[in-house]
Amino acid sequence: MTKNGGFVGLGLALGAAIGAATGNLAMWIALGVVFGAAAGAERTKRNEPPRQ
């Protein structure tokens, strides 16, 4: 599993849990995946060496 996949999985799990509790599963799963992907992309960008 890649580092980005871990963030997407975490976002998906949290989104599913919140969605099941609130009754709006589809919206929270989508938001969880989006925020997980964004967090993974931001972390990857910070770990890259600066371009010259």
C-alpha positions in Angstrom: 0.0 0.0 0.0 1.3 3.4 -0.8 1.3 6.3 1.6 -1.5 8.1 -0.3 -3.5 4.9 -0.2 -3.3 4.9 3.6 -4.7 8.5 3.7 -7.5 7.6 1.3 -8.4 4.5 3.3 -8.4 6.5 6.6 -10.7 9.1 5.0 -12.9 6.4 3.6 -13.2 4.7 7.0 -14.0 8.0 8.8 -16.4 9.0 6.1 -18.3 5.7 6.3 -18.5 5.9 10.1 -19.8 9.4 10.2 -22.2 8.7 7.3 -23.6 5.6 9.0 -24.2 7.6 12.1 -25.8 10.6 10.4 -27.8 8.6 7.7 -26.1 10.4 4.7 -23.6 7.7 3.8 -22.8 8.6 0.2 -21.9 12.3 0.9 -19.6 11.4 3.8 -17.9 8.6 1.9 -17.2 11.0 -1.0 -15.9 13.7 1.4 -13.7 11.2 3.2 -12.1 10.0 0.0 -11.6 13.6 -1.2 -10.0 14.8 2.0 -7.9 11.6 2.3 -6.5 12.1 -1.2 -5.8 15.8 -0.5 -4.0 15.0 2.7 -1.9 12.3 0.9 -1.0 14.7 -1.9 -0.1 17.5 0.5 2.2 15.1 2.5 3.8 13.8 -0.6 4.5 17.4 -1.9 6.2 18.3 1.4 8.5 15.3 1.3 9.8 16.1 -2.2 13.1 17.8 -2.5 12.9 21.4 -3.8 13.3 21.8 -7.6 16.1 23.8 -9.0 
